[in-house]
Protein backbone atom coordinates (compact mmCIF):
# COMPACT_ATOMS: atom_id res chain seq x y z
CA UNK A 1 0.00 0.00 0.00
CA UNK A 2 1.77 3.11 -1.21
CA UNK A 3 1.57 6.61 0.25
CA UNK A 4 -0.23 8.06 -2.78
CA UNK A 5 -3.02 5.48 -2.43
CA UNK A 6 -3.27 6.23 1.30
CA UNK A 7 -3.54 9.97 0.66
CA UNK A 8 -6.34 9.33 -1.85
CA UNK A 9 -8.07 6.89 0.48
CA UNK A 10 -8.04 9.37 3.38
CA UNK A 11 -8.68 12.48 1.27
CA UNK A 12 -12.07 13.02 2.94
CA UNK A 13 -10.28 13.88 6.18
CA UNK A 14 -8.32 16.83 4.87
CA UNK A 15 -4.54 16.90 5.24
CA UNK A 16 -2.84 13.86 6.72
CA UNK A 17 0.82 13.08 7.27
CA UNK A 18 2.49 9.74 6.77
CA UNK A 19 5.71 8.72 8.53
CA UNK A 20 7.80 5.59 8.40
CA UNK A 21 7.74 3.57 11.64
CA UNK A 22 8.13 -0.03 12.88
CA UNK A 23 9.01 -1.14 9.37
CA UNK A 24 5.68 0.27 8.19
CA UNK A 25 3.86 3.57 8.11
CA UNK A 26 2.08 5.71 10.70
CA UNK A 27 -0.81 7.84 9.43
CA UNK A 28 -1.57 11.06 11.30
CA UNK A 29 -4.31 13.68 11.42
CA UNK A 30 -3.59 16.88 13.34
CA UNK A 31 -0.40 15.29 14.68
CA UNK A 32 -2.28 12.29 16.12
CA UNK A 33 -1.68 8.77 14.85
CA UNK A 34 -4.95 7.09 13.86
CA UNK A 35 -3.81 4.35 11.48
CA UNK A 36 -0.86 2.08 10.68
CA UNK A 37 0.28 0.09 7.71
CA UNK A 38 2.26 -2.98 8.75
CA UNK A 39 3.12 -5.84 6.41
CA UNK A 40 0.95 -4.15 3.75
CA UNK A 41 -2.07 -4.27 6.07
CA UNK A 42 -4.00 -1.12 6.99
CA UNK A 43 -5.06 -0.92 10.64
CA UNK A 44 -7.19 1.70 12.38
CA UNK A 45 -6.92 2.89 15.98
CA UNK A 46 -9.66 1.56 18.24
CA UNK A 47 -10.78 1.62 21.85
CA UNK A 48 -13.63 0.44 24.07
CA UNK A 49 -16.05 2.80 22.30
CA UNK A 50 -15.24 1.48 18.82
CA UNK A 51 -14.47 -2.20 19.40
CA UNK A 52 -18.05 -3.52 19.14
CA UNK A 53 -18.65 -1.73 15.83
CA UNK A 54 -15.25 -2.81 14.53
CA UNK A 55 -15.97 -6.44 15.43
CA UNK A 56 -19.44 -6.25 13.84
CA UNK A 57 -17.78 -5.11 10.60
CA UNK A 58 -15.44 -8.13 10.70
CA UNK A 59 -12.38 -6.11 11.66
CA UNK A 60 -9.70 -8.08 13.54
CA UNK A 61 -7.66 -6.73 16.41
CA UNK A 62 -3.87 -6.74 16.05
CA UNK A 63 -2.51 -9.29 18.54
CA UNK A 64 1.09 -10.45 18.71
CA UNK A 65 2.94 -12.89 20.93
CA UNK A 66 5.32 -11.40 23.49
CA UNK A 67 8.75 -12.85 22.72
CA UNK A 68 9.67 -13.33 26.40
CA UNK A 69 6.43 -14.38 28.10
CA UNK A 70 4.90 -15.97 24.97
CA UNK A 71 1.59 -14.38 26.01
CA UNK A 72 -0.65 -12.62 23.49
CA UNK A 73 -0.52 -8.81 23.55
CA UNK A 74 -3.54 -6.98 22.13
CA UNK A 75 -2.72 -3.67 20.46
CA UNK A 76 -5.25 -0.85 20.02
CA UNK A 77 -5.37 -1.28 16.22
CA UNK A 78 -7.86 -3.19 14.08
CA UNK A 79 -7.67 -4.32 10.46
CA UNK A 80 -9.53 -1.95 8.15
CA UNK A 81 -12.62 -3.46 6.50
CA UNK A 82 -11.89 -4.83 3.03
CA UNK A 83 -14.88 -2.95 1.60
CA UNK A 84 -13.34 0.39 2.65
CA UNK A 85 -9.91 -0.17 1.08
CA UNK A 86 -11.10 1.17 -2.27
CA UNK A 87 -13.96 3.39 -1.10
CA UNK A 88 -12.95 6.88 0.08
CA UNK A 89 -16.37 7.68 1.54
CA UNK A 90 -16.56 4.49 3.58
CA UNK A 91 -12.94 4.85 4.71
CA UNK A 92 -13.60 8.44 5.81
CA UNK A 93 -16.31 7.19 8.19
CA UNK A 94 -14.04 4.51 9.66
CA UNK A 95 -11.11 6.93 9.87
CA UNK A 96 -13.19 9.45 11.80
CA UNK A 97 -13.97 6.73 14.35
CA UNK A 98 -10.25 5.93 14.56
CA UNK A 99 -9.39 9.62 15.04
CA UNK A 100 -11.94 9.77 17.86
CA UNK A 101 -10.23 6.79 19.51
CA UNK A 102 -6.84 8.47 19.09
CA UNK A 103 -8.14 11.67 20.71
CA UNK A 104 -9.64 9.75 23.63
CA UNK A 105 -6.39 7.84 24.22
CA UNK A 106 -4.40 11.09 24.20
CA UNK A 107 -6.36 12.46 27.16
Secondary structure, DSSP 8 states (H G I E B T S, - for coil): --HHHHHHHTGGG---EEEEETTEEEEEETTEEEEEEETTEEEEE--TTTHHHHHHTT--EEEEE-TTT--EEEEEEEE--GGGTT-HHHHHHHHHHHHHHHHHHH-
